[in-house]
C-alpha cells in the first residue's frame, strides 16, 4: 500500500513549504486546501520537480459535512496516511466584540474542531496500521493570552495543549505527535488577518516559510515534542514564564493592538 503525507492548508505559506520539503525527500503527498486551482498547479509542479506522486483534494475543513465526506473517503480508500500535517488555520484581529460572529465561528471550526477531528480519524487509522506521525501547527501566540487576537491565541493554546496530551496517549500505539509553534513568518497570514507587519519586516523579524519547513522536518526526524523555529522565538516562548500573567497580558495586548488596523 502506497504511503502518503497529508498536508492541510497546503496551497500557501508554511503548508506549501512543508509540501515542498517533504517532496524533496521523496514523500508522496496528499494536499488539502479550500481552492482547487492552486492545489492542481502545486501538485503538477512538485510531481515534475521531484518525481513523487502528489494527490490533491479541495475541501473547506471549516464545513463539518465536507470534512466528514473527506474523512469517509480516506477511510474507504486504499491510501495509507503515515504523516498528518494539520497546517490549515485562520486568524482575526481587533476587539472581539467588534468581530463578525460567523468569522469567529469559522476560526474555531478550522483551528480547533477540524484539527481535533483530523487527529481522531487519522490517529485511529495510524494506530491500526502500527504507527505514524502527526504534526499540528500552533503558533508562538499559544504561549500567552493575546488581547486583540483573543480567539486566535486561545485556539492555538488549545492546539499546543491538545498535542502535548495526545503525544503521551499515543506513545503506546507508536504514533508520534509533535506541535509546531512558529513565530512571525513571511506568509499571507498578516494580510488575511488584516495585520500590519511593516514593523516586523523593517526589523527583519520574519522567517521565511521555507526556513520554518526545513527546521520542522529536521525536528520531526528527531521526534521533538514542541518545535519552535528560530532562537529569538524560543526565547519569546519562554519569557511568559518569568513574569506575572497580568504583565504578559498587557505586553502581548500592546503588541497585537499596534498591528491591528486603525
Protein Blocks (a to p, Z undefined) as FASTA:
>chain_A
ZZddddehklgcjllmmmmmmmmnopacddddfblklmmmmmmmmmmmnopacddddddf
klmklmmmmmmmmmmmccdcfbdcdfbccddedjfklpcfklmmmmmmmmmmmmmmmmmm
mmmmmmmnopacddddddfklmpccehilmmmmmmmmmmmmmmmmmmmmmmnopacdddd
ddddddfklmmnopafklmmmnopaccfklmmmmmmmmmmnopabdcehjklmmmmmmmm
mpcfklmmmmmmmmmmmmpcZZ
